């Protein structure tokens, strides 16, 4: 990608050769600078840099500065620049009258070897791996910045620079002649560069060395990759990744596809299926991975957990240690085995998570949130009604005012581990049991929070002022009190007297009231007072949910009761909100690492769930105290 801009670039030089020749008496010392040799330079904050001299503006007088000091005292001379033989040359005189100019002349006479540095204003540059510029081919395995267009602002005479071939020649020495003070440094730098390049080539050769069986039909492809890496088109990491892919694809499959199907499964899925089969969870495997995957997993024939460890190492083209301890440690350091174990744990978690009853699902609106900050939601019944619009008239804005509620998500989690001894002893039962227990615990935690919030009654959510609270002796669960609660909800109106058309959907009771509630909702006849119909007009009027947390005084204190009960509208009316981060309603399982805790030799996963809840619309819920 080409980038345009005018951020100045200081190309600090790295080496220089000095020529010292005697000038005519009385003349100002002359200076000849090879400002840029046309090759790559290492520039602070830019990395490797090359300048396309064909696009460099070198017109006009070029100021010669001392160490890029653009003040008057920093000017040591002036000159003219030109491009010749793919190099940038500057010829001029040391015309400066200040201390800096005097020091340059004196140091040159004493034989000091100066270097040059270019002050450049780049107009257009791009990052490339190789390019043909300045009559030569330039390349870098890491890539480099190529300045396509720019302007030469100044050239500085410095003690240090960045271009290994930069030279400054100053005719200021009384003795005359030529001194090249940087030959040793140049030779040392070139030797280091050659040594680095030889080492890079050796590493590439080692990577591309044929495995025991040779590259076979992939030999041509490997040679192409090797040539690209040597030319700088591929980094060593990219080359390694390409070669690993070739190795994996060239390895024979563990078994042929099932007869008649002509289909196979991926190696990662295969390992996961084999794990489920070995752990006695074939039913769960068929439900989540499918019959084909389980057929292939069974065909792998793993009779011990160590067989799965070997399979993971073979899949990743790793050496298989002979010792059991080393085998387990090596297998747990792969990607495939921890991933397969984590996926199995995730399936066990999800299966157990979904098995746990969750009464709140019948009335709580499930939302997705993007972060852990407080979020707002509109209470559905608080929205103002639509208003008539005159022909050609303007629609009025609705207001929310106090019709919003706030809630936020938090993180809840636990760690899950498998000890190396469990694999050596072929004992994965504890891993299975723990994963299932964590799944059930996750759903219970969601329910705990929902009923903690419901029983907390924050902001007098249930109150006579909100028209959603029944109390007194006649509020105990009965035919009349349930009928009164249904009437109370159906009669809800907004502040302007508009009917809200709320429909009761769920009767929520503690276990002690379950029998009474079922009799009210399921019986065809109910014994009533004399001259009152005995037919049950409340039969199947709403659904029943039994929630033990409503009566759990040990956990929720005085807010819990064995006598209170609730009538709630459906989730679409949002009496409550349960929110999950990014909408993920099931626990996440992540591999945490091998030997994550130093005191244990184990592989560890972390499982967590991000959720939160809040009370939302008070008109969509009724609470009955159930006693005086």
Secondary structure, 3 states (H helix, E strand, C coil): CEEECCCEEEECECCCCEECCCCCCCCCCEEEEEEECCCCEEECCCEEEEECHHHEECCCEEEEEECCCCCHHHEEEEEEEEEECCEEEEEEECCCCCHHHHHHHHHHHCCCCCEEEEEEEEEEEEEEEEEEECCEEEEEEEEEEEEEEEEEEEEEEECCECCCCCEEEEECCCCCCECCCCHHHHHHHHHHHHHHHHHHHHHHHHHHCCCCCCCHHHHHHHHHHHHHHHCCCCCHHHHHHHHHHHHHHHCCCCCCCCCCCCCCCCHHHHHHHHHHHHCCCHHHHHHHCCHHHHHHHHHCCCCCHHHHHHHHHHHCCCCCCCCHHHHHHHHHCCCHHHHHHHHHHHHHHHHHHHHCCCHHHHCEEEEEECCCCCEEEECHHHCCCCCCCCCCCCCCCCCCCCCEEEECCEEEEEEEEEEHHHHHCCCCHHHHHHHHHHHHHHHHHHHHHHHHHHHHCHHHCCCHHHCCEECCHHHCCCHHHHHHHHHHHHCCECCCCCECCCCEEEEEECHHHHHHHHHHHHCCECCCCCCCCCECCCCCCCEEEECHHHHCHHHHHHHCCCCCEEEEECHHHCCEEEEEECCCCCCEEEEEEECCCCCCCEEEEEEEEEEEEEECCHHHEEEECCCC
